[in-house]
Amino acid sequence: MNAFIKLFFGLVLFSNYMFSQSLKKNYEYNIDLVHMNNDQVKVSFTPPKNNLEKGTFVIPKLVPGFYQAMNFGQYVSDVVTTGKNGKKIRTERLDKNSWTIHDLKHVKKISYWVADGWDSLKENTEGAKSAGSTFKKDSVFVINYNSLVGYFKEIKEAPYEINIRKKKDFYASSALDYKRKNDSTDMVWAKDYRELVDSPVLYCVPDTTWLKIGTTEVLVSFYNKKERHYSKKIADEIETILKNQQAYLGGKLPVEKYAFLIYYEPSTEKGFMGDGLEHSRSTVCLYLSENINFLPDALNRVASHEFFHIITPLHIHSGEIQHYDFLNPVMSKHLWLYEGMTEYATIHMPIKQKMISLSDFEKKLEEKIEGMKEFDNTLSFTEFSKNAMQRQDQYMNVYQKGPLLGLCLDIRLRELSGGKMGTQNLMQRLMQKYGENKYFNDDDLFDEITKMTFPEIRTYFKDYIEGTKPLPLKEYLTKVGLTYDETTGKVSTLANPDAQQIALRKAWIDQ
């Protein structure tokens, strides 16, 4: 063997060794969806290579998007830790969501059973079902990994390899890419725990339809015990709104793949119940109704808001979100941005893209203004946001006053820029400055936005988002040729707007 060949094989052996070593630095999980026990799923994993005498194993207390304790550790039982020789290693449960594992550096495997968080949408359970999981053997599994998979507080940033044993005809619908190892096993990789929890999966016999929105692949996956081949109908309904969102966002979506995971359960009662949770690249929608025909229209409304979350918080977020603490999270003070601006884009996009009339848009503004009146609008929005867990009674105002804050910010930006800049442009600039892997400091955001816009915008934030001044809706709507009657709550078009008002309105909703 000549020197070159020796060197070549030496490099190959070395790279293989380094690859095997790198694999030991990730969490390696096994989840069995086939061999269940009393509706429980068996989970086991090998922790990353470490030199720790002990570690604290955590299952989340709560997850992003919700602001009350959900205690997913309550569904975990029979935690058993073993070493390389099969000998049990001491494990102590600290509370509902955490365990101390002793002699962690010698741990070979940790296993436990997980019960589902909800069995039927008809049953009342603590907290929203869309953040939990359900296991129906041989039928369907809605999996949010925060209820099955955990992490060690001492090893937070490690990647995850998840191996899932499942029925041969089951398909994994998710924003993550699942690889088929064999007929009965899938594997998926996540760069860290946050990405894993941010990527739920629907496992069942597939009823899926793919849409191509620009360069983005959009998966629509549907499950109902009886109804089959329904995803195509849903996809056809939401395709138009997704294409208009693409145009509204500048012609290109900032994600390569997005997934709508939809679980539907029939009911004998009239009306419908919906429960959903948005993620960076997917959304989970749970519905209960006596009639499935309402579903496409309901999803059309949901799709718009949830899809806009690919902007914020995916590409624009603070350190509190980037480094989310699943046991004791610190809240960001920018719910006006994460939910308020998302909802504003949801109502602004249809008028901007000529999907609805001006009168329809005015009615939507009336609904938001009326909804805002049900809450305490003397609260500082940043202070409320920072204390959202303690002020659940005010939380839904982020979907009422939140978009109205966005509305006035949009109009003010248009006014200061002579119609050339609005919140659409602002969000694009923020995405360029930050992005998926770069966060802003919570206390600096208003100053950063001011630097990239106008000095007067700092006053807007100080008065209406940090401060408690009443939102000047009548004044700001007048700037774009609309009028707001504070007595009747009606929003309408001015009879004789001047040239400046017409120009500003054109820039705001026509161009």
C-alpha positions as CSV (number, residue, x, y, z in Angstrom):
1,M,0.0,0.0,0.0
2,N,1.6,3.3,-1.1
3,A,1.8,6.4,1.2
4,F,-1.1,8.1,-0.6
5,I,-3.5,5.1,-0.1
6,K,-2.3,4.8,3.5
7,L,-3.1,8.5,4.1
8,F,-6.5,8.1,2.4
9,F,-7.6,5.2,4.5
10,G,-6.2,6.8,7.5
11,L,-8.3,9.9,6.9
12,V,-11.4,7.7,6.3
13,L,-10.9,5.8,9.5
14,F,-10.3,9.0,11.4
15,S,-13.5,10.7,9.9
16,N,-15.5,7.6,10.8
17,Y,-14.2,7.7,14.3
18,M,-15.0,11.3,14.7
19,F,-18.5,10.8,13.3
20,S,-19.1,8.0,15.8
21,Q,-17.8,10.2,18.6
22,S,-20.0,13.1,17.5
23,L,-23.1,10.8,17.6
24,K,-22.4,10.2,21.2
25,K,-22.8,13.9,21.9
26,N,-26.5,13.8,21.0
27,Y,-29.6,12.5,22.8
28,E,-30.6,9.2,21.2
29,Y,-34.3,8.4,21.8
30,N,-36.4,5.4,21.0
31,I,-40.2,5.8,21.0
32,D,-42.4,2.7,20.5
33,L,-45.9,3.4,19.0
34,V,-46.6,-0.3,18.4
35,H,-46.2,-2.1,21.8
36,M,-48.3,0.1,24.0
37,N,-49.4,-0.7,27.6
38,N,-52.8,0.7,28.8
39,D,-52.7,3.5,26.2
40,Q,-49.2,4.4,27.3
41,V,-46.2,4.7,25.1
42,K,-42.7,3.3,26.0
43,V,-39.9,5.9,25.7
44,S,-36.2,5.2,26.2
45,F,-33.0,7.2,25.5
46,T,-29.2,7.3,25.9
47,P,-28.0,10.7,27.2
48,P,-25.1,12.5,25.5
49,K,-21.6,11.5,26.5
50,N,-20.7,13.5,29.7
51,N,-18.6,13.5,32.9
52,L,-21.4,14.5,35.3
53,E,-21.8,12.9,38.7
54,K,-25.5,13.7,38.5
55,G,-28.0,15.6,36.4
56,T,-31.5,17.0,36.5
57,F,-33.8,15.5,33.9
58,V,-36.6,17.8,32.8
59,I,-40.0,17.4,31.1
60,P,-41.5,20.9,30.4
61,K,-43.7,22.7,32.7
62,L,-45.0,24.8,29.9
63,V,-44.2,25.6,26.3
64,P,-44.0,28.8,24.1
65,G,-47.4,30.0,23.0
66,F,-49.1,29.3,26.4
67,Y,-48.8,31.2,29.6
68,Q,-50.0,28.8,32.3
69,A,-48.4,25.7,33.8
70,M,-49.3,22.5,31.9
71,N,-46.9,20.2,33.8
72,F,-46.2,17.6,31.0
73,G,-44.2,15.6,33.5
74,Q,-47.5,14.5,35.1
75,Y,-47.9,12.0,32.2
76,V,-44.5,10.3,32.8
77,S,-44.2,7.3,35.1
78,D,-41.9,4.4,36.0
79,V,-38.6,6.1,35.2
80,V,-35.8,3.5,35.3
81,T,-32.1,4.3,34.8
82,T,-29.5,1.6,34.1
83,G,-25.7,1.5,33.5
84,K,-23.7,-0.3,31.0
85,N,-23.9,-3.5,33.0
86,G,-27.6,-3.3,33.3
87,K,-27.4,-2.3,37.0
88,K,-30.0,0.2,38.1
89,I,-28.8,3.7,38.9
90,R,-30.4,5.8,41.6
91,T,-33.2,8.1,40.3
92,E,-35.2,10.6,42.4
93,R,-38.3,12.5,41.4
94,L,-37.9,16.1,42.5
95,D,-41.4,17.4,41.4
96,K,-44.0,17.0,38.7
97,N,-41.5,17.8,35.9
98,S,-38.0,16.9,37.0
99,W,-35.8,14.0,38.3
100,T,-32.3,13.7,39.6
101,I,-30.3,11.0,37.9
102,H,-27.2,10.0,39.8
103,D,-23.9,8.9,38.3
104,L,-25.0,10.3,35.0
105,K,-21.6,9.7,33.3
106,H,-22.2,5.9,33.6
107,V,-25.8,5.9,32.4
108,K,-26.5,3.7,29.4
109,K,-30.3,4.0,29.2
110,I,-33.2,5.8,30.8
111,S,-36.7,4.5,30.1
112,Y,-40.2,5.4,31.1
113,W,-43.9,5.2,30.2
114,V,-45.9,8.2,28.9
115,A,-49.7,8.5,29.1
116,D,-51.5,10.7,26.6
117,G,-52.7,14.1,27.7
118,W,-56.1,13.8,26.0
119,D,-58.1,10.9,24.7
120,S,-61.0,12.8,23.2
121,L,-61.7,16.4,22.4
122,K,-65.1,16.0,24.2
123,E,-63.3,15.5,27.5
124,N,-62.2,18.4,29.7
125,T,-58.5,18.4,30.5
126,E,-56.2,20.8,32.2
127,G,-54.8,23.2,29.7
128,A,-55.0,23.3,25.9
129,K,-55.0,19.9,24.1
130,S,-53.0,21.2,21.1
131,A,-49.9,21.4,23.3
132,G,-50.3,17.8,24.4
133,S,-50.4,14.4,22.8
134,T,-52.9,11.6,22.1
135,F,-52.2,8.0,21.4
136,K,-54.8,5.8,19.7
137,K,-53.2,2.4,19.0
138,D,-53.3,1.4,15.3
139,S,-55.2,4.6,14.5
140,V,-53.5,7.9,15.1
141,F,-50.8,9.6,17.2
142,V,-50.7,13.4,17.7
143,I,-47.3,14.0,19.2
144,N,-45.9,17.1,20.8
145,Y,-42.5,16.1,21.9
146,N,-42.6,18.2,25.0
147,S,-44.9,15.5,26.5
148,L,-42.6,12.6,25.6
149,V,-39.0,13.8,25.4
150,G,-36.9,15.7,27.9
151,Y,-33.5,17.1,28.4
152,F,-30.9,17.5,31.2
153,K,-30.5,21.0,32.6
154,E,-26.7,20.5,32.4
155,I,-26.8,19.4,28.7
156,K,-29.2,21.8,27.0
157,E,-27.8,22.5,23.6
158,A,-27.2,18.9,22.3
159,P,-28.9,17.6,19.1
160,Y,-31.6,14.9,19.1
161,E,-31.9,11.7,17.2
162,I,-35.4,10.2,17.5
163,N,-36.1,6.7,16.4
164,I,-39.8,5.8,16.2
165,R,-41.3,2.4,15.8
166,K,-44.6,2.5,14.1
167,K,-47.1,0.6,11.9
168,K,-45.8,-0.1,8.4
169,D,-48.6,1.9,6.8
170,F,-48.2,5.0,9.1
171,Y,-46.7,8.2,7.8
172,A,-45.1,11.0,9.7
173,S,-46.5,14.5,8.9
174,S,-44.2,17.2,10.2
175,A,-42.1,20.2,9.4
176,L,-39.1,18.1,10.2
177,D,-37.9,15.5,7.6
178,Y,-38.5,12.0,8.8
179,K,-36.2,9.3,7.3
180,R,-37.4,5.7,6.8
181,K,-34.9,3.3,8.3
182,N,-37.0,0.3,7.5
183,D,-40.7,-0.6,7.1
184,S,-41.4,-0.2,10.8
185,T,-38.9,2.5,11.9
186,D,-38.5,6.2,11.2
187,M,-35.7,8.5,12.3
188,V,-35.7,12.2,12.7
189,W,-33.0,14.7,13.7
190,A,-33.3,18.0,15.5
191,K,-30.5,20.4,16.1
192,D,-31.6,21.0,19.7
193,Y,-34.5,20.6,22.1
194,R,-36.2,23.8,21.1
195,E,-36.4,22.7,17.4
196,L,-37.7,19.3,18.4
197,V,-40.5,20.8,20.6
198,D,-41.2,23.3,17.9
199,S,-42.0,20.5,15.4
200,P,-45.0,18.3,16.3
201,V,-45.8,15.2,14.2
202,L,-49.0,13.5,13.2
203,Y,-48.6,9.8,12.7
204,C,-51.4,7.9,10.9
205,V,-52.3,6.3,7.5
206,P,-51.6,9.3,5.3
207,D,-54.2,11.7,3.9
208,T,-51.9,14.4,2.7
209,T,-51.7,17.0,0.0
210,W,-48.7,19.1,-0.9
211,L,-48.8,22.7,-2.1
212,K,-46.0,24.6,-3.8
213,I,-46.2,28.3,-2.7
214,G,-43.3,29.9,-4.5
215,T,-40.3,27.8,-3.4
216,T,-41.9,26.7,-0.2
217,E,-43.4,23.2,0.2
218,V,-46.6,23.2,2.2
219,L,-47.9,20.0,3.6
220,V,-51.6,19.6,4.5
221,S,-52.2,16.5,6.6
222,F,-55.6,15.4,7.8
223,Y,-56.9,12.7,10.1
224,N,-60.4,11.6,10.8
225,K,-61.4,8.0,11.7
226,K,-64.0,7.8,8.8
227,E,-63.4,10.6,6.4
228,R,-60.6,9.9,3.9
229,H,-59.0,11.9,1.1
230,Y,-60.1,15.2,2.7
231,S,-56.8,17.0,2.7
232,K,-57.1,17.9,-0.9
233,K,-60.3,19.9,-0.3
234,I,-58.7,21.8,2.6
235,A,-55.5,22.4,0.5
236,D,-57.6,23.8,-2.3
237,E,-59.3,26.2,0.1
238,I,-56.2,27.6,1.7
239,E,-54.0,27.8,-1.4
240,T,-55.3,31.2,-2.4
241,I,-54.7,32.8,1.0
242,L,-51.2,31.3,1.2
243,K,-50.3,32.7,-2.2
244,N,-51.6,36.1,-1.2
245,Q,-49.5,35.9,2.0
246,Q,-46.5,35.2,-0.2
247,A,-47.1,38.3,-2.2
248,Y,-47.7,40.4,0.9
249,L,-44.4,39.2,2.3
250,G,-42.5,40.4,-0.7
251,G,-42.9,37.5,-3.1
252,K,-40.7,34.9,-1.2
253,L,-41.5,33.0,2.0
254,P,-38.6,32.6,4.5
255,V,-39.1,28.9,5.0
256,E,-38.5,25.9,2.8
257,K,-41.3,23.7,4.3
258,Y,-44.4,24.3,6.3
259,A,-47.0,21.7,7.7
260,F,-50.6,22.0,8.7
261,L,-51.5,19.1,11.0
262,I,-55.3,18.7,11.3
263,Y,-57.1,16.3,13.6
264,Y,-60.9,16.2,13.3
265,E,-63.4,14.4,15.6
266,P,-67.1,14.2,14.9
267,S,-69.7,15.3,17.5
268,T,-73.5,15.1,18.0
269,E,-73.6,18.6,19.3
270,K,-74.2,21.7,17.1
271,G,-71.4,24.2,16.5
272,F,-67.7,23.4,16.6
273,M,-64.8,23.6,19.0
274,G,-61.3,24.4,17.9
275,D,-57.9,24.2,19.6
276,G,-54.7,25.1,17.9
277,L,-51.1,25.9,18.6
278,E,-48.7,27.7,16.1
279,H,-45.1,26.7,15.6
280,S,-42.3,28.2,13.6
281,R,-42.9,25.9,10.6
282,S,-46.2,24.2,11.4
283,T,-49.4,24.4,13.2
284,V,-51.6,21.9,15.0
285,C,-55.3,22.2,14.6
286,L,-57.8,20.1,16.6
287,Y,-61.5,20.3,15.7
288,L,-64.7,18.9,17.1
289,S,-68.0,19.4,15.1
290,E,-71.2,17.7,14.0
291,N,-70.5,18.7,10.4
292,I,-67.2,18.5,8.6
293,N,-68.3,21.0,6.0
294,F,-67.4,24.0,8.2
295,L,-63.7,22.9,8.3
296,P,-62.3,24.5,5.1
297,D,-63.6,28.0,6.0
298,A,-62.5,27.7,9.6
299,L,-59.0,26.6,8.6
300,N,-58.8,29.4,6.1
301,R,-59.1,31.9,8.9
302,V,-56.6,30.0,11.1
303,A,-54.1,29.4,8.3
304,S,-53.6,33.1,7.7
305,H,-52.7,34.0,11.3
306,E,-50.6,30.9,12.1
307,F,-48.7,31.1,8.8
308,F,-47.6,34.6,9.5
309,H,-45.7,33.3,12.5
310,I,-43.0,32.3,10.1
311,I,-42.0,36.0,10.5
312,T,-42.3,36.4,14.2
313,P,-41.2,34.8,16.4
314,L,-39.3,32.4,14.0
315,H,-37.2,35.2,12.4
316,I,-37.7,38.0,14.8
317,H,-37.5,37.2,18.5
318,S,-35.8,38.1,21.8
319,G,-33.3,36.2,23.8
320,E,-36.1,35.1,26.1
321,I,-37.5,33.0,23.2
322,Q,-34.2,31.9,21.8
323,H,-33.1,30.5,25.1
324,Y,-36.6,29.5,26.4
325,D,-36.6,27.9,29.9
326,F,-39.2,25.1,29.8
327,L,-39.4,24.9,33.6
328,N,-39.3,28.6,34.6
329,P,-39.6,30.8,31.5
330,V,-38.8,34.5,31.5
331,M,-41.4,36.3,29.4
332,S,-40.6,38.8,26.7
333,K,-42.3,42.2,26.8
334,H,-43.0,42.2,23.1
335,L,-46.3,40.3,22.7
336,W,-47.4,43.4,20.7
337,L,-44.9,42.1,18.1
338,Y,-45.3,38.3,18.3
339,E,-49.1,38.2,18.4
340,G,-50.3,41.8,17.8
341,M,-48.3,42.4,14.6
342,T,-49.1,38.8,13.4
343,E,-52.8,39.5,13.8
344,Y,-52.4,42.9,12.2
345,A,-50.8,41.3,9.1
346,T,-53.7,38.8,9.2
347,I,-56.4,41.5,8.8
348,H,-54.3,43.9,6.7
349,M,-53.2,41.4,4.1
350,P,-56.7,40.7,2.6
351,I,-57.4,44.4,1.9
352,K,-53.9,45.0,0.7
353,Q,-54.1,42.0,-1.7
354,K,-57.6,43.0,-2.9
355,M,-59.2,39.9,-1.4
356,I,-61.9,42.0,0.5
357,S,-63.5,45.4,0.1
358,L,-62.7,48.5,2.1
359,S,-66.1,48.2,3.9
360,D,-65.3,44.6,4.9
361,F,-61.9,45.9,6.3
362,E,-63.7,48.6,8.2
363,K,-66.0,46.0,9.8
364,K,-62.9,44.0,10.9
365,L,-61.5,47.1,12.5
366,E,-64.8,47.7,14.3
367,E,-64.6,44.2,15.7
368,K,-61.1,44.7,17.1
369,I,-62.0,48.0,18.6
370,E,-65.1,46.6,20.3
371,G,-63.1,43.5,21.5
372,M,-60.5,45.8,23.0
373,K,-63.1,47.5,25.2
374,E,-63.6,44.2,27.1
375,F,-60.1,44.5,28.6
376,D,-58.1,46.9,30.9
377,N,-56.5,49.2,28.3
378,T,-54.9,51.3,31.0
379,L,-52.2,48.6,31.4
380,S,-48.8,49.1,29.9
381,F,-48.7,46.6,27.0
382,T,-45.0,45.8,27.7
383,E,-45.6,45.3,31.4
384,F,-48.6,43.1,30.7
385,S,-46.6,41.1,28.3
386,K,-43.8,40.6,30.7
387,N,-46.3,39.4,33.3
388,A,-48.6,37.5,30.9
389,M,-48.6,34.4,33.1
390,Q,-50.0,36.4,36.0
391,R,-52.5,38.3,33.8
392,Q,-54.3,35.6,31.9
393,D,-57.5,37.6,32.3
394,Q,-56.0,40.2,29.9
395,Y,-54.1,37.8,27.5
396,M,-56.7,37.8,24.7
397,N,-56.3,41.5,24.3
398,V,-53.1,40.8,22.3
399,Y,-55.5,39.8,19.5
400,Q,-57.7,42.9,19.9
401,K,-55.6,45.9,21.0
402,G,-52.4,44.2,19.6
403,P,-53.4,44.5,15.9
404,L,-54.7,48.1,16.5
405,L,-51.2,49.0,17.8
406,G,-49.9,47.6,14.6
407,L,-52.5,49.5,12.6
408,C,-51.5,52.9,14.1
409,L,-47.8,52.1,13.8
410,D,-48.3,51.3,10.1
411,I,-50.1,54.6,9.5
412,R,-47.5,56.6,11.4
413,L,-44.7,55.0,9.4
414,R,-46.5,55.8,6.2
415,E,-47.1,59.4,7.3
416,L,-43.4,60.0,8.3
417,S,-42.0,58.3,5.1
418,G,-44.4,60.0,2.7
419,G,-46.1,56.6,2.0
420,K,-42.9,54.8,1.2
421,M,-42.5,52.7,4.4
422,G,-45.0,50.7,6.5
423,T,-45.0,47.8,8.8
424,Q,-44.5,45.3,5.9
425,N,-41.1,47.0,5.2
426,L,-40.3,47.2,8.9
427,M,-40.7,43.5,9.4
428,Q,-38.5,42.8,6.4
429,R,-35.8,45.0,7.8
430,L,-36.0,43.3,11.2
431,M,-35.8,39.9,9.5
432,Q,-32.7,41.0,7.7
433,K,-31.1,42.4,10.9
434,Y,-31.9,39.4,13.1
435,G,-33.2,36.2,11.6
436,E,-33.8,32.7,12.8
437,N,-30.5,32.2,14.7
438,K,-29.9,35.8,15.9
439,Y,-32.1,37.4,18.6
440,F,-32.6,40.9,19.8
441,N,-32.2,42.1,23.4
442,D,-35.7,42.7,24.9
443,D,-34.8,46.2,26.3
444,D,-33.2,47.3,23.0
445,L,-35.9,46.6,20.4
446,F,-37.7,50.0,20.4
447,D,-34.4,51.8,20.1
448,E,-33.3,49.5,17.2
449,I,-36.6,50.1,15.4
450,T,-36.2,53.8,15.9
451,K,-32.7,53.7,14.3
452,M,-34.0,52.0,11.2
453,T,-37.1,54.2,10.9
454,F,-37.7,57.7,12.4
455,P,-37.0,59.5,15.7
456,E,-40.8,60.1,16.2
457,I,-41.4,56.3,16.3
458,R,-39.7,56.2,19.7
459,T,-42.4,58.5,21.0
460,Y,-45.1,56.2,19.6
461,F,-43.6,53.2,21.5
462,K,-43.2,55.3,24.7
463,D,-46.7,56.6,24.7
464,Y,-48.8,53.7,23.5
465,I,-47.0,50.4,24.1
466,E,-44.7,51.1,27.0
467,G,-47.0,53.9,28.3
468,T,-50.7,53.9,29.0
469,K,-52.0,56.7,26.8
470,P,-55.2,55.8,25.0
471,L,-54.6,54.7,21.5
472,P,-55.4,57.6,19.1
473,L,-57.5,55.6,16.7
474,K,-59.7,58.5,15.6
475,E,-56.7,60.8,14.9
476,Y,-54.8,58.1,13.0
477,L,-57.6,56.8,10.9
478,T,-58.4,60.3,9.8
479,K,-54.8,60.5,8.4
480,V,-55.8,57.8,5.9
481,G,-59.3,59.2,5.0
482,L,-61.3,57.2,7.4
483,T,-63.4,58.2,10.4
484,Y,-64.1,56.5,13.7
485,D,-67.3,57.4,15.6
486,E,-66.4,56.8,19.3
487,T,-70.1,56.9,20.2
488,T,-71.4,54.3,17.8
489,G,-68.1,52.4,17.3
490,K,-68.4,52.7,13.5
491,V,-65.5,53.0,11.1
492,S,-66.3,54.5,7.7
493,T,-64.8,56.4,4.8
494,L,-64.6,60.2,5.0
495,A,-67.0,61.8,2.6
496,N,-64.5,64.3,1.2
497,P,-60.9,63.3,2.0
498,D,-58.2,65.7,1.0
499,A,-55.3,64.8,-1.4
500,Q,-52.9,64.0,1.4
501,Q,-55.4,61.6,3.0
502,I,-56.1,59.9,-0.3
503,A,-52.4,59.5,-1.0
504,L,-51.6,58.1,2.4
505,R,-54.5,55.6,2.2
506,K,-53.4,54.5,-1.2
507,A,-49.9,53.8,0.1
508,W,-51.4,52.0,3.1
509,I,-53.9,49.6,1.5
510,D,-53.7,50.0,-2.3
511,Q,-50.0,49.8,-3.3
